[in-house]
Amino acid sequence: MASLRPGPESVAGAAQGCGWADTPFGPREAWPERLRFAAELCLRSALPATLYWGPGRLLVQNEAWRRAIGADAQGSPAATSANALWAVVAPVVAEVERTGAGAFVQEQPLTLTRDGAEQESYWNCHLLPLLDEAGQVAGVLNQANDVTRTVLVERRLSFQIRLADRLRSLSDPSAAQQTATELLGRYLGAARVGYAEIDEASGRALVRSDWTRDSDVPSFAGQSTTIASFGEQALGLFRAGQMLAIPDIRELPLGSSEITAAWEAAGVRALITVPLVREGELKALLYVHEPRPRAWRPSEAAMARDVAERSWAAVERARAEQSLRDSEDHYRHTVELNPQVTWTALPDGQLNRVSNRWNIWTGTTGLGGSWQEAIHPEDVERSLDAWAASVATGEVYDIEHRVRMREGGYRWARSRAWPRHGADGRICLWYGSTEDIHERKAAEEHQRLLINELNHRVKNTLASVQAIAFQTLKGDLPLADARARFEARLMALSGAHNLLTEENWGGAALDRVLEGATEHLGAPRFDMAGPPLRLSPRAALAIAMAIHELGTNAAKYGALSVDAGRVRISWFLEGDRLRLVWEERGGPPVSPPSRQGFGSRLIERGLEMDLGGRASLHFEPAGLRCEIEGALDVVRAEEPSIG
Amino acid sequence: MLVAMNIEDMLLELGHEVAGLASRVAPALALAREAEFDAAMLDVNLAGETSFAVADALAERRIPFLFATGYGLKGIDPRYRDFPVLQKPFRTHQLREALARLVA
């Protein structure tokens, strides 16, 4: 800015007034004393000063005014002034003329053209009335004071405070960018302010969002370009962390016409670009654009740099916070949605963090040592011992135990924990998980029972085979007969097993058991009648073996030993009893055997035991009759049944 | 049934008398509490139930007994782990030796 203090020559020249004669004032010698005095005040003022004299408000301007604010023809009426300031002060001048009291105009903005570019400036004006001999206001002296620097410093300070306040409260990175660009744009009165984020790896610049003064200025938001399009020279400066402030793109000293044309095509004539370099890498550019040439003040460029640094720091902080939030959110979901209970424990074994699932399971927190309250009493000591051992030795903790559930009952769980060691090798934290393994345990238990049951059945079957062999071979039968008899009995046992296997040893239908046991004797010779009944495995085996013995006896000595003979098997349910009757008809005359054989023992003793009832053989003249009675609660299969 | 009958025969062959036979827990308990006999043989599984309640009743009367089982030694209640156990099927001489140990 030019010096406000005029040189002595110009003052002398103005005061001597060569040339006043050609103005409406006329020759200086003819001026009234008061005008001469007023003109002296004006012309000799160190501040830019203008005198508005007489009813026509004829102008007298000192040299400082003419240089700083603009020159009008000396002695011309103020109304014809080309100076924008006149429009502002005119009403105040009128007020001073009317009241005879001085007045101020403060911090009046004024756009001045300097070096071909417009510049904003601010002025304080002191308006002083000058009276004639009669005490009337004859003129008004305007002394102007350039307060641009003070106004800008104040504005910058308040802007910086506002920016800091706004950025501090923002936790969203894009909101921080948006706020900073908007505040800077309004502060500079710029057309467009934005951030281009640079990815050096892909060589591209991307504008996520930017601020524009009004809808006439197109936004660059969402646009992307290659960083090569900035030009090698500019890119070199940016990477070195140097900003650019270009008043007019057309006057770039070394700019290629291509780059200039590209900027102009984008509607940019003046620009400020601030690079943000982190860890030696260009991360972003803050840009300020104007569609017209603009002589950037050093303070404006400095402000752009300041805003870029501050807001980028806020963006980075917000991003770090968001990343932390995302990470915490991720952790929380990992923990809360995990079907297992995850927990951590301090080196002394006290649980300091237990996921909410433990509470859902047990209704307790599990913190500290309270987890043991939800452990089955029989498993507490074992769990505590194992945990104490792990805490003491650092060995992995792995134990199965039962957990008391909130809604009652216990479920099997498996708890495991691994130690995390610090840099000094000591355990700093235990990471644990507790998993519901109830279904697995139940399946294991079920499997164990099945295997036991299988062993039991195999052994019992072997014992049955042993008994059949023993009983068949202990008589004095010829070997061939004994072998045939043994085989037949084994096959009867096997046939009953087949029926039971079909139903996984849940039971077998009585009629099918009877059919199976008599099949080899010819079905047409049997009459069977009775209600449906499902037999328990034990009853099915016993009845199958008994019917087999009866059939064998009938084929050998009884009704089935002759062509006309028949057998009728009928059964009834009477209250809680099953009654089954075997009746032979049409056979040879019957006489009781001289001694009790295997078959009759099996029937009379064995059925009694296995059916919870009794059985009797009646050797009647018309044919053998066998009456079998069993308790239904022993005979009937349980429903439903599994292996 | 077959197996019980066979054991009955074995016992007779060894010169013993059979005082009673039961295939379910309730009648077995009645025998254990009231019948007169010198020794007992218990199948671990009586119609789907374990026979340890019967063992308790026998122990109370200080009547010696042994087990016969198809479940193996693991199927024996820990309280009776020291009692003689015959694994089914067993031979006559194994039964004789087990009984001899009982009475000794």
Interface residues (C-beta under 8 A of the other chain):
Chain A: N452 N455 H456 R457 V458 K459 N460 L462 A463 S464 V465 Q466 A467 I468 F470 Q471 K474 R538 L541 A542 M545 R601 L602 R605 G606 M609 D610 G612 V634
Chain B: M1 L2 V3 A4 M5 N6 E8 D9 L21 A22 S23 R24 N45 A47 T69 G70 Y71 G72 G75 Q87 K88 P89
